[in-house]
């Protein structure tokens, strides 16, 4: 059985239900707990929007501030928080992650992953230039099913393996897989069935967001989500560990490619690229998805989208550090965070809206700052109004209702679920009969 971090609420997958303590007065409330995560999720969305509307480089071929700050990191933060959301689903089961409850939760994750993937494949028909993350995101939920309910130790070991062996597999075999006819375009439902092998290889290993590597974010996110996130001590531990990982990998990469002679090895082993092109490659990442495989020194890169071990761990550290800082800042709540929390509560809907806006070119691409602020303000206003009137976002509500239906179907297969739901909502009153009088 795993040992939780200080201040955490242990998820006892192997503890009998009767032994699980009921939440007491000091147990974190869902409202306070969700604010910091929703705010962090909104920052991830804003970061991805920023990367999409600003160019990667300026007139001097230097990375723009948007790409230097958010390139690769915002998507990694999005994936880490997806793991946190899976941990929140675990908490709903009050630690009774065994038997029918476990299978019901896993069935709900299957539906959630498939619907998110479907949303991404439908966005592919827009034929925009944004590499939509949703098909990969849905696959992450599907890959998380075997890890659902596992101990923190198992999750951390799996995360380490994904962050180290995943990039190695990509380096060794990435160029051996067949490519989609148009590698720069997004997959659609038709493409998925027409090119199943390239689709699976891209989703798992060779695509823009290779899920076998990115499962590291999911694993760590689940562990983080199991902690008491209203504790400042826990938030500080998350932030410190994240900052340490980010700084350590960044400096290690520069040490390996600098003083250790790695850059010179890259120049010698890759004669078809000049030293300037290699420097640009290390700073901005590959043009499509794959790194060169001429020498193992490419695995020392830490730049955006290089998908090396150092890059994966660096992005993980940045995501952890930002999550911890946001949890500290939102500890006392406050209305100032409400617009961000509202956006973070419906990132699937708003991300889909952003991809649509970019695809139909409704905003001026030559004025990225104006485009960015129009989208941020519009998203905040929509999220605030919709949340106050309807609750969950449109796509979030569809996915939530569908996954809840499947969970209910598996958990209570023999009951009249429609009657039980109506009774739970108070629409039908259960008739209470008086006790027998004892007379014959």
C-alpha positions as CSV (number, residue, x, y, z in Angstrom):
1,X,0.0,0.0,0.0
2,X,1.4,3.4,-0.9
3,X,2.2,6.1,1.6
4,X,0.6,9.4,0.7
5,X,2.4,12.7,0.8
6,X,2.0,14.8,4.0
7,X,-1.4,16.4,4.1
8,X,-2.9,14.0,1.5
9,X,-6.1,12.1,1.6
10,X,-5.1,8.5,0.9
11,X,-6.9,6.6,-1.8
12,X,-7.2,3.2,-0.3
13,X,-7.9,0.9,-3.2
14,X,-7.3,-2.1,-1.1
15,X,-9.0,-1.0,2.1
16,X,-12.5,-2.5,2.9
17,X,-15.3,0.0,2.4
18,X,-16.2,-0.1,6.1
19,X,-12.7,1.0,7.1
20,X,-12.7,4.1,4.9
21,X,-13.2,7.3,7.0
22,X,-16.0,9.5,6.1
23,X,-15.1,13.1,5.2
24,X,-15.0,15.3,8.3
25,X,-15.3,19.0,8.9
26,X,-11.6,19.5,7.9
27,X,-12.0,17.6,4.7
28,X,-11.3,19.8,1.6
29,X,-14.5,21.0,-0.1
30,X,-14.9,20.4,-3.8
31,X,-15.5,24.1,-4.4
32,X,-12.3,25.4,-2.9
33,X,-10.3,22.5,-4.3
34,X,-11.6,23.0,-7.8
35,X,-10.9,26.7,-8.0
36,X,-7.1,26.4,-8.2
37,X,-7.2,23.6,-10.7
38,X,-9.7,25.4,-12.9
39,X,-7.6,28.5,-12.9
40,X,-4.5,26.5,-13.8
41,X,-6.5,24.9,-16.6
42,X,-7.6,28.3,-17.9
43,X,-3.9,29.3,-18.0
44,X,-3.1,26.2,-20.0
45,X,-5.9,27.2,-22.5
46,X,-4.7,30.8,-22.7
47,X,-1.1,29.5,-23.3
48,X,-2.2,27.3,-26.2
49,X,-4.2,30.2,-27.7
50,X,-1.2,32.4,-27.4
51,X,1.1,29.9,-29.1
52,X,-1.4,29.6,-32.0
53,X,-1.9,33.3,-32.7
54,X,1.7,34.5,-32.4
55,X,4.4,33.4,-34.8
56,X,7.2,31.1,-33.5
57,X,10.0,33.5,-34.5
58,X,10.5,37.2,-35.0
59,X,12.3,39.1,-37.8
60,X,15.6,38.1,-36.3
61,X,14.7,34.4,-36.3
62,X,14.6,34.5,-32.5
63,X,11.8,32.8,-30.6
64,X,8.9,35.2,-29.8
65,X,8.0,35.7,-26.1
66,X,4.8,33.6,-26.7
67,X,6.6,30.6,-28.1
68,X,9.5,30.9,-25.6
69,X,7.1,30.9,-22.6
70,X,4.2,28.6,-23.7
71,X,5.6,26.5,-26.5
72,X,5.0,22.9,-25.5
73,X,4.6,23.8,-21.8
74,X,0.9,24.9,-22.0
75,X,-0.1,21.6,-23.6
76,X,1.9,19.7,-21.0
77,X,0.0,21.6,-18.3
78,X,-3.2,20.7,-19.9
79,X,-2.3,17.0,-19.8
80,X,-1.1,17.1,-16.2
81,X,-4.4,18.6,-15.1
82,X,-6.2,15.9,-17.0
83,X,-4.5,13.5,-14.6
84,X,-5.7,15.6,-11.7
85,X,-9.3,15.4,-13.0
86,X,-9.0,11.6,-13.1
87,X,-8.0,11.6,-9.5
88,X,-11.1,13.7,-8.7
89,X,-13.2,11.0,-10.3
90,X,-11.5,8.5,-8.0
91,X,-12.5,10.6,-5.0
92,X,-16.1,10.4,-6.0
93,X,-15.9,6.7,-5.2
94,X,-14.7,7.4,-1.7
95,X,-11.9,4.9,-2.1
96,X,-14.1,2.0,-3.0
97,X,-12.2,1.2,-6.1
98,X,-12.8,-2.5,-6.4
99,X,-15.4,-4.8,-7.9
100,X,-18.3,-3.2,-9.8
101,X,-17.4,0.3,-8.7
102,X,-14.0,0.1,-10.2
103,X,-15.3,-1.3,-13.5
104,X,-18.0,1.3,-13.6
105,X,-15.5,4.1,-13.2
106,X,-13.3,2.6,-15.9
107,X,-16.2,2.3,-18.2
108,X,-17.0,6.0,-17.7
109,X,-13.3,6.8,-18.6
110,X,-13.7,4.8,-21.8
111,X,-16.7,6.9,-22.9
112,X,-15.0,10.1,-21.8
113,X,-11.9,9.3,-23.9
114,X,-13.8,8.2,-26.9
115,X,-16.0,11.3,-26.9
116,X,-13.0,13.6,-26.5
117,X,-11.3,11.8,-29.4
118,X,-14.5,12.1,-31.5
119,X,-14.6,15.9,-30.9
120,X,-11.0,16.2,-32.0
121,X,-11.6,14.1,-35.2
122,X,-14.7,16.2,-36.0
123,X,-12.6,19.4,-35.7
124,X,-10.2,17.9,-38.2
125,X,-12.8,18.5,-40.9
126,X,-12.2,22.2,-40.5
127,X,-8.8,21.7,-42.2
128,X,-7.1,24.4,-40.1
129,X,-3.4,24.6,-39.5
130,X,-3.6,24.1,-35.7
131,X,-2.5,20.6,-34.6
132,X,-5.6,19.7,-32.6
133,X,-4.7,18.0,-29.3
134,X,-8.1,16.5,-28.6
135,X,-7.6,13.1,-30.4
136,X,-4.4,12.6,-28.4
137,X,-6.2,13.8,-25.3
138,X,-8.9,11.2,-25.7
139,X,-6.3,8.5,-26.2
140,X,-4.6,9.6,-22.9
141,X,-7.8,8.9,-21.0
142,X,-8.0,5.4,-22.7
143,X,-4.4,4.6,-21.8
144,X,-5.1,5.7,-18.2
145,X,-7.7,3.0,-17.7
146,X,-5.2,0.2,-16.6
147,X,-3.7,2.7,-14.1
148,X,-7.0,3.9,-12.6
149,X,-7.1,3.1,-8.9
150,X,-3.4,2.0,-8.7
151,X,-1.1,3.1,-6.0
152,X,1.0,6.2,-6.1
153,X,4.1,4.1,-6.3
154,X,2.8,2.3,-9.4
155,X,1.8,5.6,-11.0
156,X,5.2,7.2,-10.4
157,X,7.1,4.2,-11.7
158,X,4.8,4.2,-14.8
159,X,5.5,8.0,-15.2
160,X,9.2,7.5,-15.1
161,X,9.1,4.7,-17.7
162,X,6.9,6.8,-20.0
163,X,9.3,9.8,-19.7
164,X,12.4,7.8,-20.3
165,X,11.6,4.7,-22.4
166,X,8.9,6.5,-24.5
167,X,11.4,9.0,-26.0
168,X,13.9,6.2,-26.6
169,X,11.3,4.2,-28.5
170,X,10.5,7.3,-30.5
171,X,14.1,7.8,-31.3
172,X,14.8,4.2,-32.3
173,X,11.6,3.4,-34.2
174,X,9.9,6.7,-35.0
175,X,11.1,6.9,-38.6
176,X,10.1,3.3,-39.3
177,X,6.3,3.8,-39.1
178,X,4.2,4.7,-42.1
179,X,3.1,8.3,-42.4
180,X,-0.2,9.8,-43.1
181,X,-0.5,11.0,-46.7
182,X,-0.6,14.6,-45.5
183,X,1.4,14.7,-42.2
184,X,0.7,18.3,-41.6
185,X,-3.1,17.9,-41.5
186,X,-5.3,16.8,-38.6
187,X,-7.0,13.4,-38.6
188,X,-10.7,13.0,-39.3
189,X,-13.1,10.1,-38.8
190,X,-12.5,9.1,-42.4
191,X,-8.7,9.3,-42.1
192,X,-8.9,7.2,-38.9
193,X,-10.6,4.3,-40.7
194,X,-8.8,4.8,-44.0
195,X,-5.3,4.9,-42.5
196,X,-5.5,2.9,-39.2
197,X,-1.8,2.1,-38.9
198,X,-0.5,5.7,-39.4
199,X,-3.3,6.9,-37.1
200,X,-2.3,4.5,-34.3
201,X,1.4,5.1,-34.7
202,X,0.9,8.9,-34.6
203,X,-1.4,8.8,-31.6
204,X,0.9,6.5,-29.6
205,X,4.4,7.6,-30.7
206,X,5.0,9.7,-33.7
207,X,2.4,12.4,-33.7
208,X,2.5,16.0,-32.3
209,X,1.5,14.8,-28.8
210,X,2.7,11.2,-28.5
211,X,0.6,9.6,-25.8
212,X,3.1,6.9,-24.8
213,X,5.4,9.8,-23.7
214,X,2.7,12.1,-22.5
215,X,1.3,9.5,-20.1
216,X,4.0,10.7,-17.8
217,X,1.9,13.9,-17.2
218,X,-1.2,11.8,-16.6
219,X,0.5,9.6,-14.0
220,X,1.9,12.5,-12.1
221,X,-1.3,14.4,-12.4
222,X,-3.3,11.6,-10.8
223,X,-0.8,11.5,-7.9
224,X,-1.1,15.3,-7.4
225,X,-4.9,15.1,-7.6
226,X,-5.0,12.7,-4.7
227,X,-3.5,15.2,-2.4
228,X,-5.3,17.8,-0.3
229,X,-4.9,20.6,-2.7
230,X,-6.2,23.2,-0.3
231,X,-3.1,22.7,1.9
232,X,-0.5,25.4,1.3
233,X,2.2,23.0,2.4
234,X,1.2,20.5,-0.3
235,X,1.0,23.2,-2.9
236,X,4.4,24.5,-1.9
237,X,5.9,20.9,-2.2
238,X,4.4,20.6,-5.7
239,X,5.7,24.0,-6.8
240,X,9.2,23.3,-5.4
241,X,9.5,19.9,-6.9
242,X,8.3,21.2,-10.2
243,X,10.7,24.1,-10.3
244,X,13.5,21.8,-9.3
245,X,12.8,19.4,-12.2
246,X,12.4,22.2,-14.7
247,X,15.7,23.9,-13.7
248,X,17.7,20.7,-13.4
249,X,16.7,19.4,-16.9
250,X,17.3,22.8,-18.5
251,X,20.8,23.1,-17.1
252,X,21.6,19.4,-17.7
253,X,20.7,19.8,-21.4
254,X,22.9,22.8,-21.8
255,X,25.7,21.0,-20.0
256,X,25.5,18.0,-22.2
257,X,25.2,20.0,-25.4
258,X,27.8,22.5,-24.3
259,X,30.7,21.5,-22.0
260,X,30.2,17.8,-22.6
261,X,30.6,18.3,-26.4
262,X,27.2,17.2,-27.4
263,X,26.6,19.9,-30.0
264,X,29.8,19.1,-31.8
265,X,28.7,15.5,-31.9
266,X,25.4,16.6,-33.5
267,X,27.3,18.6,-36.2
268,X,29.6,15.7,-37.0
269,X,26.8,13.1,-37.1
270,X,24.4,15.2,-39.1
271,X,26.3,16.4,-42.2
272,X,23.1,17.4,-44.0
273,X,22.4,20.2,-41.5
274,X,24.6,23.2,-40.8
275,X,25.5,24.2,-37.2
276,X,23.1,27.1,-37.5
277,X,20.3,24.8,-38.6
278,X,21.0,22.5,-35.7
279,X,21.0,25.4,-33.3
280,X,17.6,26.5,-34.7
281,X,16.3,23.0,-34.4
282,X,17.3,22.7,-30.8
283,X,15.8,26.1,-29.9
284,X,12.5,25.8,-31.8
285,X,11.9,22.0,-32.2
286,X,11.2,20.0,-35.3
287,X,9.2,21.4,-38.2
288,X,6.8,18.5,-38.2
289,X,7.1,15.9,-35.4
290,X,10.2,13.8,-35.5
291,X,13.7,14.6,-34.4
292,X,16.7,13.4,-36.5
293,X,18.1,10.0,-35.5
294,X,21.7,10.3,-36.6
295,X,23.1,10.2,-33.0
296,X,21.8,9.6,-29.5
297,X,23.0,13.1,-28.6
298,X,19.7,14.4,-29.9
299,X,18.1,12.9,-26.8
300,X,19.9,15.7,-24.8
301,X,17.7,18.4,-26.4
302,X,15.2,20.2,-24.1
303,X,13.7,22.6,-26.6
304,X,9.9,22.7,-27.4
305,X,8.3,19.7,-29.0
306,X,11.6,17.8,-29.1
307,X,10.0,15.0,-27.1
308,X,13.3,13.9,-25.5
309,X,13.5,12.6,-22.0
310,X,14.8,16.0,-20.8
311,X,12.0,17.9,-22.7
312,X,9.3,15.7,-21.2
313,X,10.6,16.1,-17.6
314,X,11.2,19.8,-18.1
315,X,7.6,20.4,-19.3
316,X,6.4,18.3,-16.4
317,X,8.4,20.4,-13.9
318,X,7.0,23.6,-15.4
319,X,3.5,22.3,-15.2
320,X,3.9,21.2,-11.6
321,X,5.5,24.5,-10.6
322,X,2.7,26.6,-12.1
323,X,0.0,24.3,-10.6
324,X,1.6,24.7,-7.2
325,X,1.9,28.5,-7.5
326,X,-1.7,28.8,-8.6
327,X,-3.0,26.6,-5.8
328,X,-1.1,28.9,-3.3
329,X,-2.5,32.1,-4.9
330,X,-6.1,30.8,-5.0
331,X,-6.0,29.3,-1.5
332,X,-8.2,32.0,0.0
333,X,-10.5,32.0,-3.0
334,X,-11.7,35.5,-4.1
335,X,-13.9,36.8,-7.0
336,X,-10.8,38.0,-8.9
337,X,-10.2,34.4,-10.0
338,X,-13.8,33.7,-11.0
339,X,-13.4,34.5,-14.7
340,X,-10.4,32.2,-14.9
341,X,-12.1,29.5,-13.0
342,X,-15.1,29.7,-15.3
343,X,-12.9,29.4,-18.4
344,X,-11.0,26.5,-16.8
345,X,-14.3,24.7,-16.1
346,X,-15.1,24.4,-19.8
347,X,-11.8,24.2,-21.6
348,X,-13.0,21.5,-24.0
349,X,-15.8,23.8,-25.3
350,X,-13.6,26.9,-25.5
351,X,-10.6,25.0,-27.0
352,X,-12.9,23.7,-29.7
353,X,-14.2,27.3,-30.3
354,X,-10.6,28.5,-30.6
355,X,-9.7,25.9,-33.2
356,X,-12.8,26.9,-35.1
357,X,-12.0,30.6,-34.9
358,X,-8.4,30.0,-36.2
359,X,-9.7,27.7,-39.0
360,X,-12.2,30.1,-40.4
361,X,-9.9,33.0,-40.1
362,X,-12.4,35.3,-38.5
363,X,-9.7,37.3,-36.8
364,X,-6.8,39.2,-38.3
365,X,-3.7,37.0,-38.2
366,X,-1.5,40.0,-38.6
367,X,-2.6,41.5,-35.3
368,X,-1.9,38.6,-32.9
369,X,-2.3,40.7,-29.7
370,X,-5.7,41.9,-30.7
371,X,-6.7,38.4,-31.6
372,X,-5.5,37.0,-28.3
373,X,-7.4,39.6,-26.2
374,X,-10.6,39.3,-28.2
375,X,-10.6,35.5,-27.6
376,X,-9.6,35.7,-23.9
377,X,-12.3,38.3,-23.1
378,X,-14.9,36.6,-25.2
379,X,-14.2,33.2,-23.6
380,X,-14.4,34.8,-20.1
381,X,-17.7,36.5,-20.7
382,X,-19.2,33.4,-22.3
383,X,-17.9,31.1,-19.5
384,X,-19.3,33.4,-16.8
385,X,-22.7,33.8,-18.4
386,X,-23.0,30.1,-19.3
387,X,-21.8,28.8,-16.0
388,X,-24.2,31.0,-14.0
389,X,-27.2,30.0,-16.3
390,X,-26.4,26.5,-17.3
391,X,-23.6,25.1,-15.2
392,X,-21.1,23.0,-17.1
393,X,-20.0,23.9,-20.6
394,X,-21.9,22.4,-23.6
395,X,-19.4,19.8,-24.5
396,X,-18.5,19.1,-20.9
397,X,-22.2,18.5,-20.1
398,X,-22.5,16.0,-23.0
399,X,-19.4,14.1,-21.9
400,X,-20.4,14.2,-18.2
401,X,-23.9,12.9,-18.8
402,X,-22.7,10.2,-21.2
403,X,-20.0,8.9,-18.8
404,X,-22.3,9.1,-15.8
405,X,-24.9,7.0,-17.7
406,X,-22.3,4.3,-18.5
407,X,-21.1,4.3,-14.9
408,X,-24.7,3.9,-13.7
409,X,-25.3,1.2,-16.3
410,X,-22.4,-0.9,-15.1
411,X,-22.8,-0.1,-11.4
412,X,-26.5,-0.8,-11.1
413,X,-27.3,-3.2,-14.0
414,X,-30.5,-4.7,-12.5
415,X,-32.1,-1.6,-11.1
416,X,-34.6,0.7,-12.8
417,X,-32.1,3.5,-13.2
418,X,-34.6,6.0,-14.6
419,X,-36.8,5.6,-11.5
420,X,-33.9,5.8,-9.1
421,X,-32.6,9.0,-10.8
422,X,-36.0,10.7,-10.6
423,X,-36.2,9.7,-7.0
424,X,-32.8,11.2,-6.3
425,X,-33.8,14.4,-7.9
426,X,-37.0,14.5,-5.8
427,X,-39.3,14.2,-8.8
428,X,-40.9,11.0,-7.4
429,X,-41.7,10.5,-3.8
430,X,-41.2,7.1,-2.4
431,X,-44.3,5.9,-0.6
432,X,-43.5,5.1,3.0
433,X,-45.9,2.5,4.5
434,X,-46.7,2.6,8.2
435,X,-45.2,-0.1,10.4
436,X,-47.4,-3.2,11.0
437,X,-49.7,-2.9,14.0
438,X,-49.1,-6.4,15.2
439,X,-52.8,-7.3,15.1
440,X,-53.9,-10.3,13.1
